[in-house]
Amino acid sequence: MKYLITIVFGISIALGQVTVVSTVPTNNAVNVALSTTITATFNTEIDTVAMNLIDDFAFANIQDQSGEPYFSSDGMSFIANVQLQSNTAYFVAFSYMKGKNGATLASPYIFYFSTGPSFPSTTVSGTVSSGTTGVSPQ
């Protein structure tokens, strides 16, 4: 019975999902500093080798970055140092992530923030999807 529990637990980890557990700035944050660090922390170690092979796993409407975005040394966080414009709304989206344990992001994750005191009254609609397939953990 002990081995069955271990096998079932191992399968649930391998088939689990990559999820975003926190972001900086937080979703829907306002009055974000113009010079800031964007961080998304995941529930599992990301396969950074696989992610560096994919050009479109993360995208945003942010124009100015000081340096390339990177992963933390433990592989749990995506980090980008950015320069933002005042009174502007931004988004960051992850359309594909792969964990070292084989887990994947089940659906796109998007978070929003603004350097102004509120969000503009305009809306954006559409579908975010990932066309990336066949990436294996390294």
Summary of the structure (lengths in Angstrom):
residues: 138
radius of gyration: 16.9
end to end distance: 31.9
largest distance: 60.1
contacts: 358
relative contact order: 0.26
helix: 13%
strand: 34%
